[in-house]
Structure formats: C-alpha cells, structure tokens
Amino acid sequence: MGPASRSGYMTATEVAAILHVTPKTVSRWAKEGKLPYMRTLGGHRRFPADAIEALARELQMPTSEDAASEDVE
C-alpha cells in the first residue's frame, strides 16, 4: 500500500487496481458522482479507502468454486 492508503485515502491508481478498471475510469466515475473523493491542495483526487473497500466487497461476485461449495451445503 502506498502512503495515501496509510492516511485513509487512496489514489486513482490504487482504486483502479482494487476495482479492476483503469485510473481514467476511476476519474470519470468520480466526476459522475459514482465514487466519493476529496481534492488535495494540489488538485488531485483522493478516495476514502474505507468506502472503496466496501464498494469492492459489495461488487464481488462469487467465483465458480464458491458456487460449487454452496451447492454441497
């Protein structure tokens, strides 16, 4: 994790890696209001790590292995 993650905020590149999209997509989603962010004094977007991690968990789909194990139970 980079320094931004330790402070509770992530860069667009870090968010992109978690959500499996490009940094440009992350920036577009932020502009469209789909992702929460704040701006640094230099004008860069930073994304709250807890909100991004919650979104990633919410968007996770079960893998085929997970579906197979649910069928057994």
C-alpha positions as CSV (number, residue, x, y, z in Angstrom):
1,M,0.0,0.0,0.0
2,G,1.2,3.5,-0.8
3,P,1.4,6.4,1.6
4,A,-2.1,7.6,0.7
5,S,-3.6,4.4,1.8
6,R,-2.0,4.7,5.2
7,S,-3.6,8.1,5.7
8,G,-7.0,6.6,4.9
9,Y,-7.1,7.9,1.3
10,M,-6.2,6.2,-2.0
11,T,-5.0,7.5,-5.3
12,A,-7.0,6.8,-8.5
13,T,-4.3,4.2,-9.5
14,E,-4.8,2.3,-6.2
15,V,-8.6,2.4,-6.6
16,A,-8.3,1.2,-10.2
17,A,-6.2,-1.8,-9.1
18,I,-8.8,-2.8,-6.5
19,L,-11.8,-2.3,-8.8
20,H,-10.1,-3.8,-11.8
21,V,-10.6,-0.8,-14.0
22,T,-8.3,1.9,-15.4
23,P,-7.4,5.1,-13.5
24,K,-9.2,7.0,-16.2
25,T,-12.4,5.1,-15.4
26,V,-12.0,5.9,-11.7
27,S,-11.6,9.6,-12.6
28,R,-14.7,9.5,-14.8
29,W,-16.8,7.8,-12.1
30,A,-15.7,10.4,-9.6
31,K,-16.7,13.2,-12.0
32,E,-20.1,11.5,-12.5
33,G,-20.6,11.3,-8.7
34,K,-20.3,7.5,-8.6
35,L,-17.3,7.5,-6.3
36,P,-16.7,9.7,-3.2
37,Y,-13.5,11.7,-3.2
38,M,-11.8,14.8,-1.9
39,R,-9.2,17.1,-3.5
40,T,-5.7,17.7,-2.3
41,L,-4.3,21.2,-2.1
42,G,-2.6,20.4,-5.4
43,G,-5.9,19.5,-7.0
44,H,-5.5,15.7,-7.1
45,R,-8.4,13.4,-6.2
46,R,-8.1,11.1,-3.2
47,F,-10.6,8.4,-2.5
48,P,-11.6,7.3,1.1
49,A,-10.1,3.8,1.5
50,D,-13.0,2.5,3.7
51,A,-15.7,3.5,1.1
52,I,-13.7,2.0,-1.8
53,E,-13.0,-1.3,0.1
54,A,-16.7,-1.5,1.0
55,L,-17.7,-1.0,-2.6
56,A,-15.2,-3.7,-3.8
57,R,-16.7,-6.1,-1.3
58,E,-20.2,-5.2,-2.4
59,L,-19.3,-5.7,-6.1
60,Q,-17.6,-9.1,-5.6
61,M,-19.4,-11.9,-7.3
62,P,-19.0,-15.5,-6.1
63,T,-16.5,-17.5,-8.1
64,S,-17.4,-20.8,-9.7
65,E,-15.7,-22.6,-6.8
66,D,-17.8,-20.6,-4.2
67,A,-21.0,-21.5,-6.1
68,A,-20.0,-25.2,-6.2
69,S,-19.3,-25.2,-2.4
70,E,-22.7,-23.7,-1.8
71,D,-24.4,-26.5,-3.7
72,V,-22.8,-29.1,-1.4
73,E,-24.1,-27.5,1.8
